[in-house]
Amino acid sequence: MSFLKAEQPQLFKDHAYKEIKKGIIQHEIDPGSMLNERSLSESLGISRTPLRLALQQLELEGWVQSVPRKGIFVKTINRQDVDDVFQLRKANEVLAIELLIPLLDDETIDKIEKIDKQLYDSKEEPLKFLYCDSAFHLFLAESSQNHRLFKLIQNLTDHFNWYRFTALQAGKSLDEAYNEHHFIIEGLKARNLSQTKEAMLSHLHNIYNTIITKTANLKE
């Protein structure tokens, strides 16, 4: 695959990290494939040192695995990982809503509705919809004003997108997912905690079920 090339030396490591992770999430780099440092450094236009730092960060976050005397491999997707991430995401997104509801003001609601409009406009473009959906959830987490919670949900969302990308490629209609956001927004506008939590959990359960049913080769 082709990568964008970094332009500023201080950004080489972060650039490599973002580009490789994006390639993994979008399945341009297949699960289980071996990463060739020479090929990656040439494609990214950087030296081996920042590339290795990026790969170390990716390994810490669970995207790749270093196997002694064999090389660095992209992790495979299995049912246990999907279940683990789903459980964590449920708990943390509910916490974000609990923290957010007392802080909600009209300006925040307006921003949420603007992101919702972007979701509507991207319903025919699965990849764009995926990232707009992420922006919606991450904005809620960020608005909870708990920075550590935001970073955790960001990592969980990236992994969920990796799992979900295959399901989107299978032709799942995005109308249902879009409509689910309306129930979440209605709960937020009403400052109704139980209504919003129920809508969020229903939305996440539907995403999970789509991943499980549409990803035929998911291993236990």
N, C-alpha and C positions, 0 to 999 in steps of 0.2 A: 504494500500500500504506500501512498505518498503522504508525507508529513509537511506541515508548514515549517519553515526554518526560522530559528530564533535570530533576532537582530541585535540584542544587547547581551554582552557576556554574563552580566549578573543574573540574567533571567534564564540561563541555559538549563539549569537543573529543574526549575519550576516548569519551564516550557516543555522539557522532555517528559516530566511527570504527567502534565495535563494532556499532552498529545497521545502518549501511550495509554493512559487510562481511558481517554475518549475512544481510542481504537478498540480497546477491550470491551467497553460498554456497548459500542455499536457493532460488535462482532466482526469488525474489520480484521481483528486479530482473534483467531479462533480459540475457544477454551481448550486447554490442554496442549497448545502449540508451544514450541521452544522459541525463546527470544534470542536472536543472534546479535551480540553487541556490536560487531563490526557493521552489520547491515543497518542497525538502528542508528548508530552514530553518523553514518553517511547520509541516511534519509533525513535525519533531524539537523544535520549540519553542525554537530557539536563533537567535542572530544569524549573519550571514554570516561574521564573522571566525573563530570556532571551527570553523565548517563548512568553510571553506577550508583551515584547518590540518589537519583530518581528511582532506580530499580529497588534500592533499599527501602525507600519510602513506600513504594507500591507493595513490597513484601510485608512491611509492618501493617499495612491496611488490609492485607488479605487478598490482593489481586494476583500476585505471582508467588512462586515458591522456588527457592534455590535448592537444587538437588546436588549434593556433593559428587564431583567427578562426572556429572552429566550436563549440568547447565541450569538455566533459569526458565521455568515453564509458567505459562498462564494457568491459573487454577481452573479446574473443571467445575461445572455447576451441578450440584447434587441436591436432593430433596431436603437433607438435614440442614444445609446452609440456608436454603430458602425458608424453611420453617423457623430457624434461629433468627434470621433477619426480620422476618414478619412479626415474630413475637416481640422483639425489641422495638420495632417501629410502632407497633400498636401502643405499647406502654408509653413511649416517649412522645408520640403525637398527641395522645390524650393529656399528658402532662403539659405540653405546650399550650393546648387549648385552655386548661385550667388556669395557667398563668396569664394567658392573653385576655380572656373575657373581662377581668376587672380593669384592664388597661385600654380597652377599645374606645376609640373616638371616631368621629365622622371622617376625619382625614384618612385613618387606617382603613375604614370600610371602603372609602372611595378607591384606594389603591388596590384593595382586594378585588373590587369589581372591575378595575381596569385589567388586571391579570386574567380575570374570568373572560373578558372580551377577547383577549389574545388567544385563550383556549378555544373559544368559539370559532375564531378565524382560522385556526389551525386544524380543525377536525378532519380535513381531507389529507393532511400531511402527518403521518404517524410519528416520524422522528421529531418534527417541530412540536407536535402535541406533547410528546414525552417530556421535552425540556420545559414547555410552558406549565405542564402539570407539576414538574419539580419546582419551578419558580413559585407556584402557588403555595405548596407545602412549606418551602423554605422561608417564604415571606411570613407565614404564620409563626414559624419557629423563631425567626429573627425578631418579630414583633413581641414575642413573649419576654424579651429583654434578658434572657438567660443565654449567655454566649456559649457556654459549654454544651448546653442542650442543643443549640443551633448547630454546632460543629458535629455533634453526634448524629443528629438527624440528617445532616448533609451527607455524612459517610454512609448511613443506612440507605438513604434515597439513591445514591449512586449505585450501590449494590443491587437494590431493588430494580433499578432501571436496566442493569445488566441482565437480570433474569427476565425482565418484562419485554426486552427488545425482541426476543425470539417470538413471544406471543403476539406482538404487534405485527411482525412479519407474516404471521399465519393468517392475517386478514380479519382480525377482531374489529368490529365496529366501535368507533370512539364516541358515538352518540350517548351511549349509556354512561360511560365514564364522565363525559361532560355534564350530563344531567345530575350526576351525583354531587358535583361541586355546588350546584344550586342549593341543595339541601343543607350543605355545610354553611354556605353563605347566609342562608335564611336564619339558621341557628345563631350565627355570629351577630347578624343585624338585630336579632331579638335579645341579644346578650343572654341566651338560654343555654346554660352549660350542658344539661343532659341531652337536649335536642342536638346540639353541635357534636357532642361526643358520639352519640348514636349514629349520626350521619357520617362522621369520619370513620368510625369502625366499620360501618357497612361498606363504605368506599374502599377501604383497605382490604376487607375480606373479598370483595369482588375482584380486585387486582390480583390477590393471591390465588383465587380460584382460576382466574384466566391463565396465570403462569402455569399452574399445575396441569390444567386440562389441555392447554395448547402446546406445552413443551413435552412432546411425546417421548423424547429420549432422556428424560430426567432420571438420574440414577438415585437409588435409595442411599 
